């Protein structure tokens, strides 16, 4: 087990309405008085059809994840997580007495219409639950089509705060926390390192804007100065002007919030003397990678800090097990969340006795918590459900209780530091209630 660190910046955490906990060997979820009341409410859910009105006695799921596009590096671990879960579900007897029908689908990115085409294909094939997208921006382009057709959408990786209160008929859920939490952790980590001024640069979309706002807000609330907060077009030919603005502000640190275009942005930062060798650079879940920066000059990335939602438990063994599904894996972000999302959908369908999207949604909060008997494998949880026992499924990422919006009630953020261009390791993690936007 990796040793976790305790953030000392109480000012940041107080403003974010967080109480954080971390310890050696295990991590306990901390609660705040203001958030506890919110998370105790039942999660949003759709009305389940009457049992005799079930239109789908078997479970048909589709994925909507990035095989292509500017988040394609996240696709392999996410697809692997789903397939690992499906293998365990099949070995235990399937769902509703049958094998799960799984249809893999590409989400592309917001510059294409791939996601919409994939959703249309899924709907035409009778899919009742869609796992994805990874990109919050992509989800916002298809959420109305999915939920408007009575289909459940559950994302392993969406983090935009805009999705918390989005009107979704109780059919949109996610197992990754809102970036209100990740922003607070970035700010707290910077304050603990003695950083007094920071620039924040983010891609102009729902993900980038939400995380940039959260990071800047909490950093300033803790007494730090945001020298510039810049939104950029990820398809821009050059980031010269944006980086010049960062340099003019003279910050001690820069938080870079982006996807694959972060490589080009960092190259410009290095060129203008505000790269990792010159000041502290923070990366996030959208650009933490072991492969993206491999062609940079040796040790360019050394000392860069990156945050990413993770599991409350150590995921080392789980991540290694994903290589049994995909031996080529080099990045693992959101693989565990994809596994947990698939497990939740299967267990909720079993609990509902129906594969309809609305029926599954009506049972998600129940199988994830609400006082049932704890279980950690599909086989054990299935046996309890078949015996008429309520369950509390604890995923590989930890407890999966939802708040009233279908968001995680609590979550864990991993803090990592690069030792080379292709290697980083966890230096700490923080588990906390996820504050509302």
DAPE-V534363 format. One record per residue. N is the residue number from 1. RES is the residue in one letter. PSI is psi in whole degrees, -180 to 180 (999 if undefined). Layout:
n=N res=RES psi=PSI
n=N res=RES psi=PSI
//
This chain:
n=1 res=X psi=136
n=2 res=X psi=144
n=3 res=X psi=135
n=4 res=X psi=158
n=5 res=X psi=154
n=6 res=X psi=125
n=7 res=X psi=137
n=8 res=X psi=-11
n=9 res=X psi=80
n=10 res=X psi=-30
n=11 res=X psi=-46
n=12 res=X psi=-47
n=13 res=X psi=-34
n=14 res=X psi=-43
n=15 res=X psi=-37
n=16 res=X psi=3
n=17 res=X psi=41
n=18 res=X psi=146
n=19 res=X psi=117
n=20 res=X psi=150
n=21 res=X psi=143
n=22 res=X psi=147
n=23 res=X psi=168
n=24 res=X psi=125
n=25 res=X psi=-31
n=26 res=X psi=168
n=27 res=X psi=128
n=28 res=X psi=137
n=29 res=X psi=128
n=30 res=X psi=150
n=31 res=X psi=152
n=32 res=X psi=151
n=33 res=X psi=-39
n=34 res=X psi=-37
n=35 res=X psi=-27
n=36 res=X psi=-40
n=37 res=X psi=-38
n=38 res=X psi=-47
n=39 res=X psi=-15
n=40 res=X psi=-15
n=41 res=X psi=151
n=42 res=X psi=144
n=43 res=X psi=154
n=44 res=X psi=140
n=45 res=X psi=152
n=46 res=X psi=160
n=47 res=X psi=126
n=48 res=X psi=144
n=49 res=X psi=159
n=50 res=X psi=151
n=51 res=X psi=-39
n=52 res=X psi=-4
n=53 res=X psi=6
n=54 res=X psi=125
n=55 res=X psi=-14
n=56 res=X psi=90
n=57 res=X psi=-6
n=58 res=X psi=161
n=59 res=X psi=124
n=60 res=X psi=118
n=61 res=X psi=152
n=62 res=X psi=151
n=63 res=X psi=153
n=64 res=X psi=75
n=65 res=X psi=160
n=66 res=X psi=94
n=67 res=X psi=-25
n=68 res=X psi=172
n=69 res=X psi=-174
n=70 res=X psi=3
n=71 res=X psi=23
n=72 res=X psi=-24
n=73 res=X psi=-20
n=74 res=X psi=-17
n=75 res=X psi=-52
n=76 res=X psi=-49
n=77 res=X psi=-31
n=78 res=X psi=-46
n=79 res=X psi=-40
n=80 res=X psi=-39
n=81 res=X psi=-43
n=82 res=X psi=-46
n=83 res=X psi=-36
n=84 res=X psi=-44
n=85 res=X psi=-44
n=86 res=X psi=-37
n=87 res=X psi=-42
n=88 res=X psi=-36
n=89 res=X psi=-44
n=90 res=X psi=-43
n=91 res=X psi=-26
n=92 res=X psi=0
n=93 res=X psi=3
n=94 res=X psi=-160
n=95 res=X psi=130
n=96 res=X psi=32
n=97 res=X psi=7
n=98 res=X psi=162
n=99 res=X psi=145
n=100 res=X psi=133
n=101 res=X psi=121
n=102 res=X psi=128
n=103 res=X psi=113
n=104 res=X psi=141
n=105 res=X psi=145
n=106 res=X psi=141
n=107 res=X psi=-18
n=108 res=X psi=-143
n=109 res=X psi=-174
n=110 res=X psi=-6
n=111 res=X psi=-4
n=112 res=X psi=174
n=113 res=X psi=19
n=114 res=X psi=-43
n=115 res=X psi=-45
n=116 res=X psi=-41
n=117 res=X psi=-40
n=118 res=X psi=-43
n=119 res=X psi=-44
n=120 res=X psi=-43
n=121 res=X psi=-44
n=122 res=X psi=-47
n=123 res=X psi=-38
n=124 res=X psi=-21
n=125 res=X psi=10
n=126 res=X psi=19
n=127 res=X psi=135
n=128 res=X psi=-6
n=129 res=X psi=132
n=130 res=X psi=125
n=131 res=X psi=111
n=132 res=X psi=-176
n=133 res=X psi=179
n=134 res=X psi=-42
n=135 res=X psi=130
n=136 res=X psi=-39
n=137 res=X psi=-40
n=138 res=X psi=-45
n=139 res=X psi=-39
n=140 res=X psi=-19
n=141 res=X psi=-18
n=142 res=X psi=-6
n=143 res=X psi=-39
n=144 res=X psi=-41
n=145 res=X psi=-42
n=146 res=X psi=-58
n=147 res=X psi=-29
n=148 res=X psi=-19
n=149 res=X psi=14
n=150 res=X psi=19
n=151 res=X psi=140
n=152 res=X psi=136
n=153 res=X psi=125
n=154 res=X psi=123
n=155 res=X psi=138
n=156 res=X psi=-10
n=157 res=X psi=-5
n=158 res=X psi=133
n=159 res=X psi=-1
n=160 res=X psi=130
n=161 res=X psi=-23
n=162 res=X psi=-22
n=163 res=X psi=-12
n=164 res=X psi=-49
n=165 res=X psi=17
n=166 res=X psi=139
n=167 res=X psi=112
n=168 res=X psi=13
n=169 res=X psi=25
n=170 res=X psi=17
n=171 res=X psi=2
n=172 res=X psi=127
n=173 res=X psi=163
n=174 res=X psi=153
n=175 res=X psi=-1
n=176 res=X psi=145
n=177 res=X psi=153
n=178 res=X psi=146
n=179 res=X psi=-1
n=180 res=X psi=-34
n=181 res=X psi=-49
n=182 res=X psi=-38
n=183 res=X psi=-40
n=184 res=X psi=-37
n=185 res=X psi=-41
n=186 res=X psi=-48
n=187 res=X psi=-45
n=188 res=X psi=-41
n=189 res=X psi=-42
n=190 res=X psi=-45
n=191 res=X psi=-42
n=192 res=X psi=-25
n=193 res=X psi=4
n=194 res=X psi=15
n=195 res=X psi=128
n=196 res=X psi=-18
n=197 res=X psi=142
n=198 res=X psi=142
n=199 res=X psi=146
n=200 res=X psi=124
n=201 res=X psi=131
n=202 res=X psi=150
n=203 res=X psi=145
n=204 res=X psi=85
n=205 res=X psi=-178
n=206 res=X psi=-39
n=207 res=X psi=-54
n=208 res=X psi=-46
n=209 res=X psi=-42
n=210 res=X psi=-45
n=211 res=X psi=-36
n=212 res=X psi=-44
n=213 res=X psi=-45
n=214 res=X psi=-43
n=215 res=X psi=-49
n=216 res=X psi=-43
n=217 res=X psi=-48
n=218 res=X psi=-33
n=219 res=X psi=-43
n=220 res=X psi=-38
n=221 res=X psi=-27
n=222 res=X psi=3
n=223 res=X psi=-1
n=224 res=X psi=164
n=225 res=X psi=125
n=226 res=X psi=109
n=227 res=X psi=-28
n=228 res=X psi=145
n=229 res=X psi=109
n=230 res=X psi=133
n=231 res=X psi=135
n=232 res=X psi=158
n=233 res=X psi=116
n=234 res=X psi=-18
n=235 res=X psi=7
n=236 res=X psi=145
n=237 res=X psi=-27
n=238 res=X psi=149
n=239 res=X psi=24
n=240 res=X psi=-46
n=241 res=X psi=-41
n=242 res=X psi=-43
n=243 res=X psi=-36
n=244 res=X psi=-37
n=245 res=X psi=-40
n=246 res=X psi=-49
n=247 res=X psi=-38
n=248 res=X psi=-28
n=249 res=X psi=-15
n=250 res=X psi=45
n=251 res=X psi=162
n=252 res=X psi=-17
n=253 res=X psi=158
n=254 res=X psi=131
n=255 res=X psi=123
n=256 res=X psi=117
n=257 res=X psi=104
n=258 res=X psi=-172
n=259 res=X psi=-135
n=260 res=X psi=-22
n=261 res=X psi=-10
n=262 res=X psi=-28
n=263 res=X psi=-50
n=264 res=X psi=-39
n=265 res=X psi=-45
n=266 res=X psi=-37
n=267 res=X psi=-40
n=268 res=X psi=-38
n=269 res=X psi=-42
n=270 res=X psi=-44
n=271 res=X psi=-38
n=272 res=X psi=6
n=273 res=X psi=25
n=274 res=X psi=33
n=275 res=X psi=-171
n=276 res=X psi=-25
n=277 res=X psi=-15
n=278 res=X psi=-31
n=279 res=X psi=174
n=280 res=X psi=127
n=281 res=X psi=134
n=282 res=X psi=134
n=283 res=X psi=175
n=284 res=X psi=-172
n=285 res=X psi=-26
n=286 res=X psi=-15
n=287 res=X psi=9
n=288 res=X psi=127
n=289 res=X psi=147
n=290 res=X psi=-10
n=291 res=X psi=-30
n=292 res=X psi=-32
n=293 res=X psi=16
n=294 res=X psi=-24
n=295 res=X psi=2
n=296 res=X psi=157
n=297 res=X psi=148
n=298 res=X psi=131
n=299 res=X psi=20
n=300 res=X psi=-40
n=301 res=X psi=-2
n=302 res=X psi=127
n=303 res=X psi=-10
n=304 res=X psi=139
n=305 res=X psi=138
n=306 res=X psi=137
n=307 res=X psi=150
n=308 res=X psi=138
n=309 res=X psi=140
n=310 res=X psi=-159
n=311 res=X psi=154
n=312 res=X psi=-33
n=313 res=X psi=168
n=314 res=X psi=125
n=315 res=X psi=8
n=316 res=X psi=-50
n=317 res=X psi=-40
n=318 res=X psi=-46
n=319 res=X psi=-39
n=320 res=X psi=-36
n=321 res=X psi=-25
n=322 res=X psi=-23
n=323 res=X psi=-18
n=324 res=X psi=-25
n=325 res=X psi=-44
n=326 res=X psi=95
n=327 res=X psi=-14
n=328 res=X psi=0
n=329 res=X psi=137
n=330 res=X psi=-25
n=331 res=X psi=150
n=332 res=X psi=2
n=333 res=X psi=129
n=334 res=X psi=7
n=335 res=X psi=-42
n=336 res=X psi=-40
n=337 res=X psi=-35
n=338 res=X psi=-41
n=339 res=X psi=-49
n=340 res=X psi=-40
n=341 res=X psi=-44
n=342 res=X psi=-42
n=343 res=X psi=-43
n=344 res=X psi=-43
n=345 res=X psi=-45
n=346 res=X psi=-45
n=347 res=X psi=-37
n=348 res=X psi=-39
n=349 res=X psi=-42
n=350 res=X psi=-43
n=351 res=X psi=-36
n=352 res=X psi=-21
n=353 res=X psi=24
n=354 res=X psi=146
n=355 res=X psi=8
n=356 res=X psi=145
n=357 res=X psi=-42
n=358 res=X psi=-35
n=359 res=X psi=-43
n=360 res=X psi=-47
n=361 res=X psi=-35
n=362 res=X psi=-16
n=363 res=X psi=-3
n=364 res=X psi=-48
n=365 res=X psi=-35
n=366 res=X psi=-47
n=367 res=X psi=-20
n=368 res=X psi=-10
n=369 res=X psi=-129
n=370 res=X psi=33
n=371 res=X psi=11
n=372 res=X psi=-180
n=373 res=X psi=132
n=374 res=X psi=140
n=375 res=X psi=152
n=376 res=X psi=-9
n=377 res=X psi=156
n=378 res=X psi=-41
n=379 res=X psi=-45
n=380 res=X psi=-43
n=381 res=X psi=-41
n=382 res=X psi=-43
n=383 res=X psi=-40
n=384 res=X psi=-46
n=385 res=X psi=-43
n=386 res=X psi=-20
n=387 res=X psi=3
n=388 res=X psi=18
n=389 res=X psi=132
n=390 res=X psi=146
n=391 res=X psi=160
n=392 res=X psi=93
n=393 res=X psi=122
n=394 res=X psi=113
n=395 res=X psi=-180
n=396 res=X psi=-22
n=397 res=X psi=-11
n=398 res=X psi=-161
n=399 res=X psi=145
n=400 res=X psi=27
n=401 res=X psi=142
n=402 res=X psi=153
n=403 res=X psi=-174
n=404 res=X psi=-8
n=405 res=X psi=4
n=406 res=X psi=17
n=407 res=X psi=160
n=408 res=X psi=136
n=409 res=X psi=-32
n=410 res=X psi=161
n=411 res=X psi=170
n=412 res=X psi=134
n=413 res=X psi=128
n=414 res=X psi=136
n=415 res=X psi=123
n=416 res=X psi=155
n=417 res=X psi=133
n=418 res=X psi=135
n=419 res=X psi=-15
n=420 res=X psi=-176
n=421 res=X psi=-21
n=422 res=X psi=6
n=423 res=X psi=135
n=424 res=X psi=158
n=425 res=X psi=154
n=426 res=X psi=128
n=427 res=X psi=-12
n=428 res=X psi=166
n=429 res=X psi=152
n=430 res=X psi=126
n=431 res=X psi=132
n=432 res=X psi=162
n=433 res=X psi=142
n=434 res=X psi=112
n=435 res=X psi=153
n=436 res=X psi=154
n=437 res=X psi=999
//
